[in-house]
């Protein structure tokens, strides 16, 4: 893995997602207030999201992820990795 490559993390629960969001926010030195303001959500929403509350609105979750520079990648668990030469 090169220094520019970031590892992927598997998210299986809302707590997993919240933990990753909290880790990224803190690694960027951002407060809950700062991120919620940039994502146009309330600090309470972001706090609940980071704690893994299951009722979070997906649109707001996507805004928070975008604000932190994160993407969601959907991968079929049953598929095997494909090299660049295979189709």
Secondary structure, DSSP 4 states (H G I P E B T S, - for coil): --TTPPPP----SHHHHHHHHHHHHHHTT--HHHHHHHTT--HHHHHHHHTT-TT--HHHHHHHHHHTT-------TTSPP--TT--
